[in-house]
Amino acid sequence: LQVWRQLFRKTMNAPERSASFLLDEDTGEVKVTYSADTKVSNAGTFRFNKEDHTVANTLRMQLLRDPMVRFAGYIHPHPLVHYFDFKIQTNSSTVAPQEVLSSAIEDLSNETDHLITAFTDALDDWKKENETGVMGL
């Protein structure tokens, strides 16, 4: 059984697991590319390589909180394709899609820092309250 498993793993037609999250530096793959929309004003499409719904939905929700954003949505074409296309349209020609995306990423970074700090403080408080041990001895 063990030999069969090893043989099966070697002959299986599956991509490397790391191909879903590591950029291919040999081909010059980049994390994010941008193309301006030619049909809709104040809009553009970002392609995020090696990301999935977790990042896309988080960014979408953060962007929709911004009053300068008219539309924010993404498409993840297939589970075996490791990118998503993210479309952003702003309300004003004075605010570019790149600016609101950058602002959303910065806001998410600040929220994450706050969450880490709050968790660490709560954990320290819990440890101080429960110093006596598991059984209270």
Disulfide bonds with the S-S distance in Angstrom:
none
